[in-house]
Amino acid sequence: MPGSKDFNHLKKYVFAFIFVLSVALSLIYGFQKAGFHEDEYYTYYSTNRSIGLFQPDREWQERQAVLDEFTVRRGEGFNYGLVKLVQSWDVHPPLYYFIFHTICSFVPGVFTKWTGIAANLIAFTISFVFLCLLMERLRVPFWVELLTLIFWGLNPQTVSANIFVRMYAWLGAAVIVCGYLHVRLIKEYDTLSLDLGQLFLKGYLPIMTVSFLGFLIQYFYIFFFFCIGVATTAVIVFSKRHIKEGALYAAGCAISLALAVLVYPSALRHLFGGYRGSDASGSFLDMGNTWMRLSFFTGLLNDFVFAGGLVVIAALLFVGILVKLTRGPGRTAGMGNMNTGNEKRLDGAGIMEHSAQAIAVLAAGTLGYFLLASKTALLVGAASNRYEMPIYALMILLIFMDAGYVLEGVGGSRMLIYAFAAVCLALLLKGLVSDQRVLFLYPEDTAKTLYAAENSEEVAVVMFNPATPQNVWRLTDELLEYPKVYYMDEENTAPVTDPSVTGASKIILYAADDDFQNEAFDNLLESCTNLSTMTRVFSEDMWTTYEVK
């Protein structure tokens, strides 16, 4: 049609602007990020470690010794064998850590949040591009495309995923790419199935490739892949009545996962024998916790993604289902008003049939992931959002598509569309500004790090709990401000004899929670004759900072 090329050209610029705005927002919050979650420290450590971090007793540890375990040392970059080995000792697959280690290898000796944020923004770029492609394949109205990209790209939880130095942004990219490839398969199936070789090469092989990689990014990928895979198999076998093709698809999916396990055999132990695998399977099989967990994660979706407006959205979903059931497939007049350049998107019974199947398959994968992740993820307050972040983009898209059907059912006038968009943007602004739902910023760490920097010439002592010495990681950004730190096992009552400590006129003391903490305090004060008073400066999870004079 005349003008369609111009419209599509303009749309690319609009989407590019949303992308730039989304990245800019994540960078703004990236600058505000003042500290790290303990798992973020593990990301740095498990990708860049050298001899291994440890906490000595009654000994000093140089700053460089700590820094060497969180950064790539010069000449030791691109050591993927070590990265894979370290991950095999824990409970995670290695691909995300390969990506992160690669970025860190270009800046040896530098410990900075920006390496992690850079890795995540690469994943966000992939997610953004394939979300656009997915919406084109689904032939959704332009206003739904626009609203979805804005609401997801600028959402507090998308920003949180982009600044959280873990694998969840990359898991989200794998999920979106997998969803797109399945939608493309369903939409093009009738043509591809004419040649079994073409069906495998153009339809199945890309899905196998992405799923091989997705499994090696994060095991939660299996939730989405399994659910969308079952739905796709059902469409091929029962709707298309192609049993051979369905069997080939299922076999291809199984082979992709088998190859991933073959490349990374530690995955089997992680899934069935590791502490997280055991915890997850136990939680999954416990039917008694189902309602509690679903309520918890639905509450997170409501509060952190939709700023408390999920009740309104749920009502729209319910009405949307009723509209589709009563009206059946078809195009109502109103939506064409906002489809400039895309008037042919919803025309034709064949297109509608394929679109309905594609949407059903995508919805099965999305809902399945949300439910299965809800059953197995750790319950750690607001931070549990990280487990559902990878699916939020598809949830937002499906919800807004359903809202489009609702607006179709009541006429779809521009005013109704504008009103709905205004409500969504108001919720988005509320989540960002009023509710301040961006996570993993840790603004309280600014004062702690500044205090450490101001006292970097003083004697720094860390009293650690020998049962949980790894919790010293929570202090890393503070301890790196000191040239060296003196470590003490709180349960060791032997007197302190190091003259640099006993002769100090001031000590900055970091004390872990421990049943023997008071005895450790008495021991330090008795050993240091120049010191007599302890003033609490900061308190944080598991640690308290004192100024001892």
C-alpha positions in Angstrom: 0.0 0.0 0.0 1.2 3.6 -0.5 3.0 4.9 2.5 3.7 1.5 4.1 7.4 1.7 3.3 7.6 5.2 4.9 5.7 4.0 7.9 8.0 1.0 8.4 11.0 3.2 8.0 9.6 5.6 10.6 8.8 2.7 12.9 12.4 1.6 13.0 13.5 5.0 14.1 10.8 5.1 16.8 11.9 1.6 18.1 15.6 2.7 17.9 14.7 5.7 20.1 13.0 3.5 22.7 16.0 1.3 22.7 18.4 4.2 23.2 16.1 5.6 26.0 16.0 2.2 27.7 19.8 1.8 27.6 20.2 5.4 28.9 17.9 4.7 31.8 19.8 1.5 32.7 23.1 3.5 32.6 21.6 6.2 34.8 20.8 3.6 37.4 24.1 1.9 36.8 25.8 5.1 37.9 23.7 5.0 41.1 24.6 1.4 41.9 26.8 1.8 45.0 27.3 -1.8 46.1 26.9 -5.5 45.3 24.8 -8.4 46.2 26.8 -11.3 47.6 26.0 -13.4 44.5 27.4 -10.6 42.3 30.7 -10.9 44.2 30.5 -14.6 43.4 30.1 -13.8 39.7 33.4 -11.8 39.8 35.2 -14.4 41.9 34.1 -17.5 40.0 35.0 -16.1 36.6 38.3 -14.4 37.6 39.8 -16.2 40.6 43.4 -17.2 40.7 44.6 -19.3 43.7 41.3 -19.0 45.6 40.1 -16.5 48.2 40.6 -17.5 51.9 40.4 -15.9 55.3 43.6 -16.4 57.4 43.5 -16.3 61.2 45.8 -13.8 63.0 47.4 -12.8 59.7 47.4 -9.8 57.3 46.0 -10.1 53.8 47.2 -7.6 51.2 44.6 -5.7 49.1 46.2 -7.1 45.9 45.6 -10.7 47.1 41.8 -9.9 47.3 41.8 -8.0 44.1 43.4 -10.8 42.2 40.5 -13.1 43.1 37.9 -10.7 41.7 39.7 -9.5 38.6 41.6 -11.0 35.7 45.3 -10.9 36.4 47.5 -9.7 33.6 48.5 -12.6 31.3 45.7 -14.8 32.7 42.8 -13.7 30.6 40.5 -15.8 28.4 41.1 -18.8 30.7 37.9 -20.6 29.9 39.1 -24.0 31.2 39.4 -22.6 34.7 36.0 -20.8 34.5 34.4 -24.1 33.5 36.2 -26.0 36.3 35.1 -23.5 39.0 31.5 -23.6 37.9 31.5 -27.4 38.0 32.3 -27.1 41.7 29.2 -25.0 42.2 25.7 -25.3 40.8 25.7 -23.3 37.6 26.4 -23.9 33.9 29.4 -21.9 32.5 28.3 -20.0 29.4 27.3 -16.7 31.1 30.6 -16.9 33.0 32.5 -17.3 29.8 30.9 -14.1 28.4 31.6 -12.2 31.6 35.1 -13.5 31.8 35.8 -12.4 28.2 34.8 -8.9 29.0 36.8 -8.8 32.2 39.8 -10.2 30.2 39.9 -6.9 28.2 40.4 -4.9 31.4 42.8 -6.9 33.6 43.2 -5.8 37.2 40.1 -3.7 37.1 37.2 -4.4 39.6 34.2 -2.4 38.4 30.5 -2.8 38.1 30.6 -1.7 34.5 32.0 -5.0 33.2 28.9 -6.7 34.5 26.6 -4.0 33.3 28.2 -4.1 29.9 27.6 -7.9 29.6 24.0 -7.4 30.6 23.4 -4.6 28.1 24.6 -6.9 25.3 22.0 -9.4 26.4 19.4 -6.6 26.6 20.2 -5.6 23.0 19.6 -9.2 21.8 16.3 -9.3 23.8 15.1 -6.0 22.4 15.8 -7.0 18.8 14.2 -10.4 19.0 11.2 -9.0 20.9 10.6 -6.6 18.0 11.0 -9.5 15.6 8.6 -11.6 17.7 5.9 -8.9 17.6 6.3 -8.6 13.9 5.8 -12.3 13.5 2.7 -12.2 15.7 1.3 -9.3 13.6 0.3 -7.3 16.7 -1.0 -3.8 16.2 1.6 -1.0 16.2 0.3 0.6 19.4 0.8 -2.7 21.2 4.3 -3.0 19.9 5.1 0.5 21.0 3.6 0.2 24.4 5.2 -3.2 25.0 8.7 -1.9 24.2 8.3 1.2 26.3 6.8 -0.6 29.3 9.3 -3.4 29.2 12.4 -1.5 28.2 11.9 1.2 30.9 10.4 -1.2 33.5 12.1 -1.2 36.9 12.7 -4.9 36.7 14.3 -4.7 33.3 16.6 -2.0 34.7 17.3 -4.2 37.7 18.2 -7.2 35.4 20.5 -4.9 33.5 22.5 -3.7 36.5 22.5 -7.0 38.4 25.7 -8.8 37.7 24.3 -12.3 37.2 23.1 -14.4 34.3 19.4 -13.4 34.3 19.6 -10.8 31.5 21.2 -13.5 29.3 18.6 -16.1 30.3 16.0 -13.5 29.3 17.6 -13.2 25.9 17.7 -16.9 25.4 14.0 -17.2 26.4 12.9 -14.4 24.0 14.9 -15.9 21.1 13.5 -19.3 21.8 10.0 -17.9 21.9 10.6 -16.1 18.6 11.9 -19.2 16.9 8.9 -21.2 18.0 6.5 -18.6 16.8 8.3 -18.4 13.4 8.2 -22.2 13.2 4.4 -22.3 13.7 3.8 -19.4 11.3 5.9 -21.0 8.5 5.2 -24.6 9.3 2.9 -25.4 6.4 5.5 -24.2 3.9 8.5 -25.7 5.7 6.8 -29.1 6.2 6.7 -29.7 2.5 10.4 -30.7 2.7 11.5 -32.5 5.8 15.1 -31.4 5.3 14.1 -27.7 5.1 11.8 -28.2 8.1 14.8 -29.5 10.1 17.4 -27.0 8.9 15.2 -23.8 9.0 12.7 -24.8 11.7 14.2 -27.2 14.2 18.0 -26.7 14.0 17.8 -23.0 15.1 15.7 -24.0 18.1 18.1 -26.8 19.0 21.0 -24.3 18.8 19.5 -21.7 21.0 18.3 -24.3 23.5 21.8 -25.8 23.7 23.1 -22.4 24.6 20.2 -21.5 26.8 20.7 -24.6 29.0 24.3 -23.6 29.4 23.4 -20.1 30.5 21.0 -21.1 33.3 19.2 -24.3 34.1 15.8 -22.4 34.6 15.8 -22.2 30.8 14.5 -25.8 30.8 11.2 -24.6 32.3 10.4 -22.4 29.2 11.9 -24.9 26.7 9.9 -27.8 28.1 6.6 -26.0 28.3 6.8 -24.4 24.8 8.2 -27.6 23.5 5.2 -29.7 24.7 2.8 -27.1 23.3 4.6 -27.1 19.9 4.6 -30.9 19.7 0.9 -30.9 20.4 0.3 -28.4 17.6 2.4 -30.4 15.1 0.9 -33.8 16.1 -2.7 -33.1 16.9 -3.5 -30.0 14.9 -1.3 -30.7 11.8 -1.5 -34.4 12.3 2.1 -34.8 11.4 3.3 -37.5 13.8 6.7 -38.0 12.1 7.5 -34.3 12.1 6.4 -34.0 15.7 8.6 -36.9 16.7 11.5 -35.3 14.8 10.9 -32.0 16.7 10.8 -33.8 20.1 13.9 -35.7 19.2 15.7 -32.6 18.2 14.9 -30.9 21.5 16.1 -33.9 23.4 19.3 -34.0 21.4 20.1 -30.3 22.0 19.9 -30.9 25.8 21.8 -34.1 25.6 24.6 -32.4 23.7 24.7 -29.6 26.4 25.1 -32.3 29.1 27.7 -34.0 27.0 29.7 -30.7 26.8 29.1 -30.0 30.5 28.6 -33.3 32.3 28.6 -31.5 35.7 25.0 -30.4 34.9 23.6 -33.8 35.9 25.1 -33.5 39.3 24.0 -29.9 39.7 20.4 -30.8 38.7 20.0 -34.0 40.7 22.7 -34.0 43.3 23.7 -30.4 44.0 22.3 -28.4 46.9 20.3 -26.2 44.7 19.0 -29.1 42.6 17.9 -30.9 45.7 16.3 -27.8 47.2 14.5 -27.1 44.0 13.2 -30.6 43.4 12.1 -30.8 47.1 10.2 -27.5 46.7 8.7 -28.6 43.4 7.4 -31.9 44.8 5.9 -30.2 47.9 2.4 -29.5 46.9 1.6 -27.9 50.2 3.7 -24.8 49.3 2.1 -24.2 45.9 -0.4 -21.5 46.8 2.0 -19.7 49.0 4.7 -19.6 46.3 2.4 -18.6 43.6 1.0 -15.8 45.8 4.5 -14.6 46.6 5.7 -14.4 43.0 2.4 -13.0 41.8 2.7 -10.3 44.4 6.2 -9.5 43.1 4.8 -9.2 39.6 2.1 -6.9 40.8 4.3 -4.7 43.0 7.6 -4.6 41.0 6.4 -4.8 37.4 3.0 -3.3 37.4 3.3 -1.0 40.4 0.3 -2.5 42.1 -2.0 -2.4 39.0 -2.2 -6.1 38.4 -5.8 -6.3 39.5 -6.8 -4.0 36.7 -4.7 -6.1 34.2 -6.2 -9.4 35.5 -9.7 -8.0 34.9 -8.7 -7.1 31.4 -7.4 -10.6 30.9 -10.6 -12.1 32.0 -12.7 -9.9 29.8 -10.3 -10.6 26.9 -10.9 -14.4 27.3 -14.7 -13.8 27.3 -14.4 -11.6 24.2 -12.4 -14.2 22.3 -14.8 -17.0 23.3 -17.9 -15.2 22.3 -16.6 -13.5 19.1 -14.2 -16.2 17.9 -11.5 -15.3 15.4 -12.1 -12.2 13.5 -11.2 -8.6 13.1 -13.2 -5.8 14.6 -13.2 -2.4 13.1 -11.5 -0.3 15.7 -8.0 -1.6 15.8 -7.3 -0.8 12.2 -7.2 2.9 13.2 -3.9 2.3 15.0 -2.4 -0.2 12.5 -1.0 2.3 10.0 1.2 0.4 7.5 0.0 -3.0 8.9 -3.6 -3.2 7.7 -3.1 -6.7 6.3 -1.8 -8.1 9.6 -5.0 -9.7 10.8 -6.5 -10.6 7.4 -7.2 -14.2 6.3 -8.4 -17.3 8.1 -5.0 -19.0 7.6 -3.1 -16.2 9.2 -5.5 -16.1 12.1 -5.2 -19.8 12.6 -1.4 -19.7 12.7 -1.4 -16.6 14.9 -3.7 -18.3 17.4 -1.5 -21.4 17.5 1.6 -19.3 17.8 0.1 -17.2 20.6 -1.0 -20.4 22.4 2.4 -21.9 22.1 4.1 -18.7 23.4 1.6 -18.4 26.2 2.2 -22.0 27.3 5.9 -21.4 27.5 5.5 -18.1 29.3 2.9 -19.3 31.9 4.8 -22.6 32.3 8.0 -20.9 33.1 6.4 -18.5 35.6 4.6 -21.4 37.4 7.7 -23.7 37.5 10.1 -20.9 38.6 7.6 -20.0 41.3 7.7 -23.5 42.6 11.5 -23.9 42.7 13.1 -20.5 43.0 14.6 -19.2 46.3 12.4 -17.0 48.4 14.6 -14.1 49.2 12.2 -11.2 49.3 12.3 -8.6 46.5 15.5 -10.2 45.2 13.5 -13.2 44.1 12.3 -11.1 41.1 15.6 -12.2 39.4 14.2 -15.6 38.8 11.1 -14.3 37.0 12.8 -11.4 35.2 13.7 -13.5 32.2 9.9 -14.0 31.5 8.6 -10.6 32.3 9.0 -9.3 28.7 6.8 -12.1 27.3 4.3 -11.6 30.1 4.0 -7.9 29.4 3.6 -8.6 25.6 0.9 -11.2 26.1 -1.0 -9.0 28.6 -0.9 -6.0 26.3 -2.0 -8.2 23.3 -4.9 -9.4 25.4 -5.7 -5.8 26.3 -5.8 -5.1 22.5 -8.4 -7.8 22.1 -10.5 -6.3 24.9 -10.3 -2.9 23.2 -11.3 -4.5 19.9 -14.3 -6.0 21.6 -15.6 -2.6 22.8 -14.9 -0.7 19.5 -11.2 0.0 19.8 -11.5 3.8 19.5 -8.3 5.9 19.7 -9.5 7.4 23.0 -9.8 4.0 24.7 -6.3 3.1 23.4 -4.8 6.3 24.6 -6.5 5.9 28.0 -5.1 2.4 28.4 -1.7 3.5 27.3 -1.8 6.5 29.7 -2.7 4.1 32.6 0.2 1.8 31.8 2.7 4.7 31.5 1.4 6.1 34.8 2.1 2.7 36.4 5.5 2.6 34.9 6.3 6.1 36.2 5.0 5.1 39.6 7.2 2.1 39.8 10.3 4.0 38.8 9.8 7.3 40.7 7.3 6.9 43.5 7.7 3.3 44.5 11.5 3.2 43.6 11.3 -0.4 42.5 14.7 -0.7 40.8 16.7 -3.3 42.7 20.3 -4.0 43.5 21.4 -0.4 43.8 22.5 -0.6 47.5 22.7 3.2 48.1 23.5 2.5 51.8 26.9 1.2 50.7 28.0 4.7 49.6 28.5 5.9 53.2 30.3 2.7 54.2 32.7 2.7 51.3 33.4 6.4 51.9 34.0 5.8 55.6 36.5 3.0 54.7 38.3 5.3 52.2 38.6 8.1 54.8 40.1 5.7 57.3 42.2 3.7 54.8 45.4 4.5 56.7 44.1 3.1 60.0 44.4 -0.5 61.1 41.5 -2.6 59.7 40.5 -5.8 61.5 38.0 -8.3 60.3 36.6 -10.8 62.9 34.9 -13.5 60.9 32.6 -16.4 61.9 34.6 -19.6 61.1 31.3 -21.4 60.2 30.7 -18.9 57.4 34.0 -17.3 56.4 32.7 -16.7 52.9 30.5 -13.9 54.2 33.6 -11.7 54.3 32.7 -11.2 50.6 29.9 -8.9 51.6 32.5 -6.4 52.8 34.6 -6.5 49.6 34.0 -3.0 48.3 34.8 -1.6 51.8 37.9 -3.8 52.4 39.4 -2.9 49.0 39.8 0.6 50.3 42.5 -0.6 52.8 46.1 -1.5 51.7 45.9 -4.6 53.9 43.5 -6.1 56.4 44.1 -8.2 59.6 41.9 -11.2 59.9 40.7 -12.9 63.2 38.7 -16.0 63.8 36.2 -14.9 66.4 36.2 -18.3 68.1 39.9 -18.4 68.5 40.6 -17.0 72.0 44.3 -16.8 71.7 45.7 -13.3 72.4 46.5 -11.0 69.5 50.3 -10.5 69.3 50.9 -8.7 66.1 52.5 -5.3 67.1 50.9 -3.4 64.3 47.5 -4.3 65.8 48.3 -4.3 69.5 50.1 -0.9 69.2 47.3 0.8 67.1 45.7 4.0 68.4 42.6 3.3 66.3 41.1 0.3 64.7 38.3 0.0 62.2 36.7 -3.3 63.2 34.4 -5.4 61.0 32.7 -8.0 63.2 30.6 -10.9 62.0 27.5 -12.2 63.9 28.7 -15.1 66.1 27.9 -16.6 69.5 31.5 -15.8 70.6 31.5 -12.2 69.4 31.7 -10.6 72.9 34.6 -12.9 73.9 36.4 -11.9 70.7 35.8 -8.2 71.6 37.2 -8.7 75.1 40.2 -10.5 73.6 41.0 -7.7 71.2 40.7 -5.0 73.8 42.8 -6.9 76.3 45.5 -7.4 73.6 45.5 -3.7 72.5 46.3 -1.7 75.6 45.9 1.6 73.8 42.2 0.9 73.1 39.3 1.0 75.5 36.1 2.1 73.7 34.1 0.7 70.8 31.6 2.8 68.9 29.1 1.3 66.5 29.4 2.9 63.1 27.4 0.8 60.7 25.2 -2.3 60.8 24.4 -4.5 57.8 23.3 -8.1 57.2 25.6 -10.4 59.2 28.2 -7.6 59.9 28.7 -4.6 62.2 31.4 -2.0 61.8 33.0 -0.4 65.0 35.5 2.3 65.5 37.8 1.2 68.3 39.9 3.8 70.2 
